Amino acid sequence: MSEQLARERSRIDILVNNAGIAPRAKRFALYAKRFVDTTRDEWNEQMEANLGTTYNCIKAVLPFMLRQEYGRIVNLFSVTGNIVSDPGSTAYSAAKAAVSGLTKALALEVAESGITVNAVCPGWIDTGRQINKIAGLASPMRRAGRPEEVASPILFLSSDEASYITGQNLVVDGANNLQE
C-alpha cells in the first residue's frame, strides 16, 4: 500500500501513527489485570495492537522518507505507560512506553536524513465515550481535552516549523499528570 501511495503521490512526507487499542468496556477485563494474572497471549495482544501497529506503519514508509531525505513521523500514545500508569494496566502501559522508546531511538537514527520523529501523548480526550467525559472532570481544567487540541500539536510537529524538534514526547493532558 505504501508503494502504491508513493507511486500515486511521488512522495510520502508525513506519517501520523494513531493506531492502537485503548480500553473498551467489553475488553476491560484484559486491560485491568494484574501482571501475575496476565497470559502471554494477552501480553502479546497489547504489544501488537499498540507497538506492532506503529512498527508496521513506520517500516512501510521510512524507506521512502530516507530516499527523499525528508519526513515527519508523529506517533500518538497515551500518557499511560510513559508518564503515569494504573493498577492492572501493565501490558497496556508497557506497550505505550515502548512506543516512547521507539520514538526516541528512531529519531536518533534518522536525524541526519531530514526526518523528524516525535510523539504526542494525549490524556483524557472527549471522543464521545462517557468514561472520557467523567474522567476529564478530575483534571485540573475540569474537562476532557477536545480532539482539535490534540490535532493542533500533530499538525505543528508535521510542519517545517518543527524541523529542529525530534525525539520528543509532547504531553497534551491539561496538566492531569502533574497531580498526586
Secondary structure, 3 states (H helix, E strand, C coil): CHHHHHHHHCCCCEEEECCCCCCCHHHHHHHCECHHHCCHHHHHHHHHHHHHHHHHHHHHHHHHHHHHCCEEEEEECCCECCCECCCCEHHHHHHHHHHHHHHHHHHHHHHHHCEEEEEEEECCECCCCHHHHHHHCCCCCCCCECHHHHHHHHHHHCCHHHCCCCCCEEEECCCHHHCC
